[in-house]
């Protein structure tokens, strides 16, 4: 079997991935130590994952019209560099795998003010029927979009720093 040697991840590689939002950090996002509090990392990443869902044809209208949802099962947040007031961050994504009901993703938070990777969040989410309160398969057109994204991301020359326990 052909084995492709993977490169280290570079900021330019991340910024070439699909974009999911940009935020300039206001004073109210700071904690007592003068850098962004964890709740705002999670908010920014949460907004990013909803944008990712919309790019996969699962926007707010879809979720309410179809009675579907995406629920987090597990997340791993890693901090690489502090984020401070007035700095601008942007969110990008990568998709590792899916099965009929779950998807394994990673979001990257890039500090654009001081060009560096600030944080990542890796997660496993499940597609649900909100009325039945159970996991259900992705609709075929959505599954196809996710599969296209997985194929593109598998073709990348760089390895993302994902957590070993999270696998589909």
Secondary structure, 3 states (H helix, E strand, C coil): CCCCCCECCCHHHHHCCCEEEEEECCHHHECCCCCECHHHHHHHHHHHHHHHHHHCCCCHHHHHHHCEEEEEEEEEEEECCCCCCCCEEEEEEEEEEECCCEEEEEEEEEECCCCEEEEEEEEEEEEEECCCCEECCCCHHHHHHHHHHHHHHHCCCECCCCCCCCCC
